[in-house]
Amino acid sequence: MSRQSSIEYGKLKTDLSEIRDIRTYHDLFHEGPCCLDESEWKDLDMDDLFDFADRCITPVGEMLLYSKLHHMNVDPYADERELTAERIDSDEKFRKDVESSLSDLAGRKGDAVRHLLGMKVSLSRYHRFFRLLLAGEIAAIVSSWIFLPPAFAIIISVMLAIANAAVHFWNKTYVEVYLRPLVQLEKLRKASVKLSSLTPEGTFGDVKRQTDEMSALSRKISIFGMGRVMESDLMMVFNSLIELGKMIFLVEPLYTYAILKDIEDISGSARRLIGYIGEWDTSYSIASLRRWMDSERMRWSRPIFDRNRLDLHIEDMSHPLIDGCVANSISIDKSVIITGSNMSGKSSFLKTIGINIAASYALGTCFATTLEMPYSRLHTVLSVSDDIGEGRSYYYSEALRIKSIIDRCRTKNNGLMDIVLIDEIFKGTNTIERISIADAVIRYLSALDGTYVLVSTHDIELARSFRETLDTYHFSESMHDGKLVFNYRLTPGVEYTRNAISILKNCGYPDEIIRNAESNTLKVSANMDSISL
């Protein structure tokens, strides 16, 4: 779920809306090799990041922001979006003008816009014959009044009028399904015209052709009278007479056929206007988010992308959704092995890196003092689950996902760096095979040109095998008054403390289980310490 309300600049949203609706744009236009797939999206809890970052005024902006958070692409509008966000924050009059321009599309009524995307029309086979039908009816009525007695002429005219009324109301189904969403095009057009007038230099491209096309279409749609407000009894009578005339002369069925023949062109123009308005709204959202983070004294900065860099450098990085998150820094110029005991912070650290990279692309904002990196692709395997329906075990599911990453990393895309995040690598299988396979996979990925893999593991033996070739870090904890205390600080080296038995103690396990577990640990450790790969 996502929040939506009449947004106040620099504040949180409060109301909820459906991600199912918001994701429409992404579902239709998610092409591209640098797009997070659904597994990676879930790995990083990106729905939660979307909720946190979203300060859009309109559902249109929400749809575009949601799509942007999936993509790790070089954005052609990044500089314009940054300049617009800065002006929105610094120029109150400009900000009010943007809010006013977007206000007609605000609220959940604006969700109708999503129906314009990828619209497919299936008209009745009868629609194409209505023009001939009307011509035939007019000829029949005229002939009846010329050649038949008035009584017969009246009966024929009334029967044809009733038939046309039936066709008129039958056609209302097509009006509701296909034409009512098009009413939103007029709101899109008006908002686009207002926004384009704010920056004559043409921020986010020129949409004049699309607004002109929409203006002509809006005039055609106005014949259906959708959204008409009855202001007085006289207007109600007038509109009733208009409706009667439309029934008699099959106006709506004829216009329905004429308008919907060109629906594919309409969809293309609608997508352009949605993208244009979405760019403005996401700029507003970014400016509002930054203002809010400043008010909350949250750390943020603009990321620096450099095509010539060969490393990823992050200082004082934190996770925006973890209260009191401990900031950590890291420079990555080779693959990294991270060890640490349960709950020490390994998984959260990998998610923090992933979220900061995703936010850097989509929001031009990172949650760190400094983030400098080349343009990169992000791959993650952080939360794997078995698939009972497909008959896949945890280990098999993880093996398939890592194989997919290997295939993508072997195929370079425009020289982009590949950053791979894997949490608790191959934990779904036995110790001997886990260490053996993980070692082989890490060595293979690390040897690929422009590929950096960051792996967390409980296996100290695995980390020791890479001490001379890769960077190693660890998280640790200490005991105070019989309780585990975590500092969540990333520390160089492969030092490792075990805390699983301590956690059992804190959970109140019987002393006999604790004693046997500690005794078993000493026996197993003696053998494991001798492992060398």
N, C-alpha and C positions, 0 to 999 in steps of 0.2 A: 504494500500500500504506500501511497505517496500523499504528501500534504498539499492542500490547495485552499486558498482563501483569497479575499481581497487583501493583497499583500501590502504591508507597510515597509517602506524601504529600511534596510538594515535590521530587520526583525526576522524571527522564525515564522514559518507558516504553522497553521494549527489544524486545518481540516484535512480529511483524508480523501483520496481519489484512487481509482483503479489503475494499477500498473498495466493491466490487460489493455486498457484504452491507450495509455501513454506510449506503449511499445509498438503501436501500429506502424509508425514511420520506420522504425528500425527493422521490423519484421519484413517490410517490403523492400527496403533499400540498404541491406546490410552487406552488400558486396564489398570485397576488398581483402587482401591477404593479411592486413594488420588489424584484424577485428577479433576481439575477445569472443571465444565461443561460450556457450551457456555454462559449461563446466567451469571454465576459468572465471566467468562472471560470478558464479556462486562461490568459488574458492575465495574470492576477495570481498565477499559480502557487498557487492556493488549496488544492490538495491538500497542498502542502508546508506551508502555514500551518496547515492542520488537523492534520497530524502534529506540528507544533511546539506547538500550543495544547492538544492533546488530553491530558488527564490523567484522563479518566473511568475509573470503576471497571468499568462495565458496557457491553455493546454497546448497550443502550437509550440510555444517555447519549451514546454516540458518534453514534448515528443522529440524535438531536436536535441535538447540537452541529454536525454536518455540515450539517443543514438550516438552522440559524440563521446559519451563515456565508454562506449564499446570500442571505439576506434583509436588506433595509435598512428594516425596518419599525419603527414605534414599538411596543415590546414592553410589553404590559400587566403583565408580571411582572418588568420590569427592576429596579424598586426592591426588590422582595422578594428577587430573586436576589442583588442587591448586599448586602443586609443578611445574607442567609444565608451568602454567601461570607465576609463579614467575621467572622461568628460562628464559622464553621468554622475560620478561621485563628487566632482569638484564644482559643477555648474548646476545649481538647484533649479533654475528656470528650464534648462535643457532637460533635466531629469523629469520635471513635471510635464513637459511636452511629450516625452517618451511615454510616460504613464498614461497620459490622456489619449495618445494615439493607439495604445494597446487596450484601453479599457473596454471597448465594445466586444472584444474577444475574450474577456476575462470570465471566470466562473465556469461551471461545468456545462453550460449551454454551448460553450465553444467546442465541446467534444465532438459536435456534429461535423467538425472539419475533418476528422479522421476518416469519415465515410467518402470523402472526395479522393482519397489516395487509392490508386489501383482499382477504381470503380469499374465493374463489369456490368453491362446492360443486357438484359434479356427481354426484349419487347415481344408482345404477342404478334403472331403472324397476320392478325387482322389489321394492325395499325396502318400498314401501307395502303390499305384499301379505303380508308376513311375519306380521303379526298374525293374518290370516285363515288362513294356512298352519298356524300353530301350533295354532289352535283346531280346525282340521280334523284335524290329526294326533292331538290328544288325543282327539277324538271317535272316530277310527278305532281307536286303541289300546284305549279303553274298550270299544267295540263288539266288537272281536276277542276280548277276554278274556271277554266275556259270551256271545257267540254261537258262537265257534269253539273247537276243541280247543286246549289249552294250547300244543302244539307250533307250530301255525299262529300263535297269538297272539304267541309268543316271536319267531318269524321276522319277523312284521310289525313288532314293536316294535324289533328289532335293525336292520332295514332302514331304518326311519324315523329311528332314532338315527344311523345312518351318514350318511343324507341330511342330517340337521341338522348333523352334524360337518363335512360338506363345505361347507355354507352358512356355518357358523361360520368356517372357515379362509378361505373366499372373501372374507368380509367383512373379514378382517384387512387387506386392501389399503386399504380405506377408513379403517380405524382408523389405520394408519401415516401415510397422506397427510393426513387431515383432523383426527383426534383427538389424535394424539401432540403436535402443536404446542400444543394446548389445555392440555396438562399444565403448560406454562409459565405459564398464567394463575394457577395457585395460587401460584407463586413471585412473580408480579407482585402478587397480592393481599396476600400476607404482607409483602412489602417496602413496599407502600403503607400498610398498617396500621401498621407500625413507624415509618415516616417521619412519618405524620400525628400519631402520639403524641408526637413530639419538639417540636412547636409547636402547642399547643392552639388558637392563634388562627387556624389554617387557612392556613398558607403554601402558595402556589400553588393555592389553591382547595380545595373540599371534594370528596373522592372517596368518601364513605361509600356513596352509592347504588351506585357501580360495585363497591366491595369486597363489598357485600352480594350483588349479582348474581353476582359471581364465586364467592362462597362456596357459593351454591346450585348453580352449575354444577360446581364442583369435586367436590361430593358425587356428582353424577351420573357424572362422569368416573371417579371412583374405582372404579366397578364393573368397569372394564376392567383394573385392576391394573397399569397401566403404571408402571414405576419401582419395583415391589415388590422388596424385598430378601429373599432366602431365607436366614434366619438359622440354621435347623436342619433336620435330616432330618424331624422332625415337622411343621414348617411347610411343607416341600416336599410332604409327603403331603396336608396339609390344603388347600393351594393347588391341588393336582392334582384333588382332589375338587370343589373350587369350579369349576375349569375344565371338568370333566366335566359338572357341572350346567348351566353356561352353554351348553355345546354342545347338550345335549339339549333345552333349553327356548328356544333361539335368543335368549338374553338380549342378547348384544352386537349382533347385527343390529337388534333392536328398539330398543335404546338409541341406536345410531348414527343411525337415522332420526329419533328423537325429538329428539336434541340438535342435529343439523345442520340441521333445519328452520329454526332460529332463528339461523343463523350470522351473518347481517347485523347483528343486534342485538349479538351477541357481539363482532364486529369493532369496532363503535362504542365499546363499553365498554373493549375492549382498547386502542384508540387513546387513550382518556382516561387510562388507567392508565400507558401508555407515556409519554405527555406529562408526566404528574405525576412519575414516577420520573426521567424525563430532565431535568426542571428541577432536581431535587435533585442529580443527578449532574453536570450542567454547572456548577452553583454550586460543587460540590466541585472540579471541574476548574479553574475560574477561580481559586479560592483557592490551589490547588496550583501553578498556573502562576505566579501572582504571587510566591508564596514562593520558587519556583525562580529567577525573575528577580532577586529581591532577593539571593539567595545568589550569583548570577553577576554582580551589580552591573550589571544591564541596566536601561536607562532605561524607565520606564513611568509612566502616570498614568491617572486616570479622565477620560474626555472629558466636556465640558460641552455639552449640547444646549440651544439657546435658539431657540424659535420666532420670536422677534423679531429675531434677527440677520440681517444681509444680507451677511455675509462669512464666510469660513473662515480661521481663524487657527491656525497650528501653529508651535510653538517647539521647537527641538532634536529634530526628527523623524528617526528612523532606521528601517532595515529590519531586522526581527528575525532574518532568515535570512542576512544578510550579515555575516560576521565583520569586526569593526573598521569597521563602517559609519560614514562621516562624517555627523554630524548636520547638518541644514539647517533653516532656518526660512522661513516664507512667510506672507503675509497676502493673501488673494484676495478682492477686491471688484470685480473685473472680469476679463475673459478674459486669458490669459497666453500669450505666445510664448516658447519656450525654444530657444536655439541652442547649438551645441557640436559639437566634432569627434567622430570615432569613439572609442568607449570612454570618453568623458569623464564619463558618468554620467546622461545625459538620460533614457534608458529606465528605469534603476533608480529615478530620482527620481519619475517618474510612477507606477511600481509601488508605491513606498513610500507615496505619498499614497493610492492605492487600497486598499492593505492596511490602513493605519491607519484609514481610514473603515470598512472592513468589520469590522475587529476592534472598533472602537468600538461598533458596533451589537450584534454577536454576543457579545462578551466583556465589554462595559463597560470595556474596557481599550485604551489606545493606547500606541504605542511612541514617546512624545514627552514633553517636560516639560509642555506644554500643548497641548490641542486643543479649540478652541471653534468650534462650527458650528451652523447651523440644521439641522433635519431635511431630508435630501436624498436624491435618487436618484443613483446612480452609473452611468455609462456608459463603456465603454472600447473602444478599438480599438488594441491594443498589439502583438499578434502575429498577423498575417494570413498565411494560406497559400492557395495555389491549390487548386482542387478538380478533379482530373483526371476523377473519376467523373462529376461534374456538368458538366464542360466549362467551368469557370470559371477565368479567369486570376487572378493576384494582384490586379491592379488592379480587376477586376470584383468579386471577393470583397470588397475593401475598400470599393468604392463602395456595394455592397448594405448592408454593416454601418453605414456612416455615414448612409445614407438611413434605415435603421431608427432610428438615434438621433435624426435630425431629426424624424421622425414622432412619436417619444415626447416629445421636448422641446416640440413644438408643442401637445401635449395635456397640460396641467398636471394634477397629481394632488394635490388638497388643499393647494395652495400650496407644495409641496415645491420646494426648490432643485434644479436639475439640474447635476451636475458631470460634465463630459465630458473624458476623457483620451484623446488621440490621439497616437501615437508615429510620427514620420517620415511625416507626412501625405502620402498619394498618391505614395509613393516608387516605385510600380510603373509610372509612366508617364514620358514625356519631360519635360525641364526646363521648357519654355515652358508646356505645358498644366498641369503639376504646380503651378507657381507661380500660374497664372491661376485654376485651379479651387480650390486651397487658399485663396487670398485670398477668393474668393467665398463659400466654405463657412464660413470663420471669421467673416466679417462677418455672414453670415446668422444663425449660431448665437449670436454675441455680442449681436445685436440682440434676441433673444428674451427676454422678461421672465423674470428669475430663472434664467438659464442662464449658467454660466461654463464656458468651454472652455479647457483647457490643452493646448497643441500643441507638440510638439518638431519641429524641422526642421533640416536641413543648409543650407537655402536662406537665406542672409543677406539676399538681396533681399526675400524674403517678410517677414522680421522687420522690416526697415527700413520697410516700407510701413505698419506698425502702431505705429511709435514714438510717435506723438502721440495714439493712441487707446486702446491696450492696454498692459498691463504687459509689459516685456520683461526676460528674464534670460538668462544664458549660463553654460556650464561651459567651462573652458579647461585648458590644460596648458602645460608648459614643457620645454625640453631641458636635460638635465644629463648631461655626459660622453657625449654622443651618444645618450642614451636619453630616451624620453618619460616625463615624470613628471606624473601627474594629482593634483590636490588635491581633486577632487569637491566643490568649494564652489560653491553657487549664488550668482551675482553679478549685480546689476542691470545692465541695458544689453544692447546687441546686439553687443558685441565678439565676434570670431570668429577662431579660428586654424584653419588646415587642417593635418591631420596624415596624410592618406591616403598621400601619397608617402613620408613619414617611416616609416610602417609597412612599406611595400614595401622600404625600405632595410634595416630591421631584419630583414626576412624573407630578405634576401640576393639581391634581384632584380639582374639584370645592370645595370651602370652605364649602358649605352646606353638601356635602358628608362627609367631614372630621369631622365637628361638630357632625353630627349624629352618625358617627362611634365611636367617642370618648365617646359620651353619652351612646351608647349601650355597649361599653366595660366596663364601670363602673357598669352597671346593671348586666351583665353576670358574671363579676369577683366576685361580692358579693355572687353569688350562687356557682360558681366553687370553691371558697376558702374554702367552707364548706365541700367539698368532702373528704372523708377519706375511704380508702380501707382496 
